[in-house]
Amino acid sequence: MTGWTVLGSLSAPIGEIPTPGRDSVAAVSPTPVNQDMATAAPTPAHQDAPTPVYLDAATAVPLHPVARQALLAALDDGWADPARLYTQARRARQLLDAAREATAETLGVRADEVSFTPSGTTAAHAAVLGGLAGRRRAGATLVHSAIEHSAVLHAAERHVAGGGTAHAVAVDRLGRLDLTVWAEAVRTPGVALAALIAASHEVGTVQPVAAAAELCAGSGVPLYVDAAQVVGRTAVPQGWSVLTASAHKWGGPPGVGLLVVRKGTRWESPWPADERESGRTPGVLNLPAVVAAAASLRAAAADAATQAARLTPLVDRIRARVAAEVPDVEVVGHPTDRLPHLVTFSCLYVDGEVLLHALDRRGFAVSSGSSCTSSTLRPSHVLEAMGVLSHGNVRVSLHRETTEADVERFLAELPGIVAGLRAEAGVVGL
Amino acid sequence: MSGPAQVLDCRGQRCPLPVIALARQLPELPVGAVLRVLADDPAAAVDIPAWCRMRGQEFLATVPDGPGYDVRRSR
């Protein structure tokens, strides 16, 4: 710990920082809790239970050690309201400014273009609704890909409910945007904003953001890019006017989003007036979490190329082995033009929810786009847009703590688990 | 072109059950015959065409009644 400071974590050269383990449900529970419930990680129910292997980084990445350390320090140091005019507030303001500077530097933007929000979802809502509001004189049409995150689609629904229009642009079987249709859509008169996810959070396919941005620029349409799966992992694409991201996707704490609005963009806050964050997002920030998010983003970005080089072949291995060793499986998404850490496949005749529970019993945490695993009982709109099998779907996403041994154990156990479920359901040989 | 040789009512069933029923029933029909699968689970709209592609069978059309999905046994 010697020499470590919270400000240093936002500006000093990146180094390895050890961290103590702590925190439990016990700290917030009014009554003593069962020991099995006291840790965040799934606790084996009995002695021979398998070691947990967390493979759902696309939902949330385990807290980066730098984030933990910055969070703990900032809890002591950054509790005051940074908008006030006394010593404690100035200290909080100093932390907030440093967090903003560090984030801007990592993203290659100006500090006054960066706002922190209470979540990635809030940032996405603000990006869409604010981008449309700022350009209402140009028109009321939102153009977006068919595979945007549900936060973007829900904002689009709100826009349509208020009398606006939304135009979803199709993707191909591999999940890549149809640029010809996109080109036609964005040059139609009345388009206020275009939205394109940088890379699919469900199947990993990287989108042609630079080409899409060029087409937008040709028609004077600003482009919003949801970069939740790329910030802190790969190079952030160019050409956008508004960008959002989410800290728990790169190892920061949950509850911090990023909204970046480039200078000169016509963007108008869709929220009631508030002076915080340049008027872009209302309410006091969770400053300790913001500091932890910024510190961990620096660390994740500094390590991103190394992690990508390590995880890309592991995903290649999963793609190849699942296709070869699990019968009747469809591995989806682009095989090469994809995120380094994410792979999705669907197993014919297998119920997605049953498969998730079976994997969980063996210690594997993954997610699914199958309808039975969603609260709406609809299949993932991404799998639907691609026209690929939606049942028996599994998304595996890796992170900095994922080891080759974790992947090997998953690959060793998966064929037997799927075969067992098919035998139980009586669907072998169909 | 004639109508479906057989109708399989999978309404009320959730995926993958309609696809499993289709996979069981189609081989019972002669090559060239059409099976109509009625399925109201929204996932069937994605999964029945996907199954046809994976199995080399011919997906003909979605019909509004049911909704239903017409599949021709092509091999």
Interface residues (C-beta under 8 A of the other chain):
Chain A: D328 E330 L348 Y349 V350 D351 S370 S371 C372 L377 R378 P379 L383 E384 G387 V388 L389 S390 H391 G392 A425 V427 L430
Chain B: R14 C15 P16 V19 I20 A23 R24 D41 P42 A43 A45 V46 D47 P49 A50 W51 M54
